[in-house]
């Protein structure tokens, strides 16, 4: 009998209040970086990236979008 195992790869990011947010890279549809002057309009000052998900929701994280992309690439290689 053959057994198959599927491992879910999750990346760990951090919300503005420091809590961990675990995201499956395959659920990410787009990233939006915070721009100077957007504080208080779209982002709080500690947020650097908005991560949009396949379910239509989004999370804001303190990591820059470049770091999120790097973590996603590393997760795909595992």
matplotlib code that plots the C-alpha trace (Angstrom):
import matplotlib.pyplot as plt

x = [0.0, 1.3, 0.9, 1.1, 1.8, 1.0, 2.8, 1.4, 4.0, 3.2, 5.2, 5.1, 4.6, 3.7, 0.8, 1.1, 0.5, 3.2, 1.0, 2.0, 0.2, 0.6, -0.1, 0.1, 2.0, -0.3, -3.2, -1.4, -2.8, -0.9, 1.2, 0.9, 3.7, 3.0, 4.0, 5.2, 2.3, -0.3, 0.0, -3.4, -5.1, -4.6, -1.9, -0.8, 2.9, 4.2, 2.6, 4.9, 2.9, -0.7, -1.0, -4.2, -5.5, -7.5, -10.6, -10.8, -9.5, -6.2, -3.8, -1.4, 2.1, 5.1, 7.5, 8.3, 6.9, 10.4, 10.8, 7.3, 8.3, 11.6, 9.8, 7.3, 10.0, 11.8, 8.6, 8.1, 11.5, 10.7]
y = [0.0, 3.4, 6.4, 10.0, 12.8, 16.4, 19.1, 22.5, 25.2, 28.3, 31.5, 33.4, 37.2, 39.7, 42.1, 45.6, 44.5, 41.9, 38.8, 36.0, 35.6, 32.2, 32.3, 29.6, 31.2, 29.7, 31.7, 35.1, 36.9, 40.2, 42.4, 46.2, 48.1, 51.1, 54.4, 57.5, 59.7, 56.9, 56.6, 57.0, 56.7, 53.0, 51.9, 52.5, 53.6, 50.2, 48.4, 48.0, 45.5, 44.5, 40.8, 40.1, 36.5, 34.2, 34.5, 38.2, 39.1, 40.9, 41.2, 44.0, 43.1, 44.9, 43.1, 44.9, 43.3, 42.3, 40.2, 38.6, 37.7, 36.2, 34.1, 32.9, 31.9, 30.0, 28.3, 27.1, 25.5, 23.3]
z = [0.0, -0.9, 1.5, 0.4, 2.7, 1.9, 3.9, 4.1, 4.0, 6.0, 6.3, 9.5, 9.4, 12.1, 12.4, 13.7, 17.3, 17.0, 16.8, 14.4, 11.2, 9.3, 5.6, 2.9, 0.0, -2.6, -1.1, -1.7, -4.8, -4.5, -2.2, -1.8, -0.2, 2.0, 0.5, 2.3, 3.3, 3.5, 7.3, 8.8, 5.4, 4.5, 6.9, 10.4, 10.7, 11.6, 8.6, 5.6, 3.4, 2.6, 1.7, -0.4, -0.2, -2.5, -0.3, -0.9, 2.5, 3.3, 6.2, 6.9, 8.2, 9.5, 7.2, 3.9, 0.8, -0.4, 2.8, 2.3, -1.3, -0.1, 2.5, -0.1, -2.5, 0.2, 1.1, -2.5, -2.5, 0.5]

ax = plt.figure().add_subplot(projection="3d")
ax.plot(x, y, z, "-o")
ax.set_aspect("equal")
plt.show()
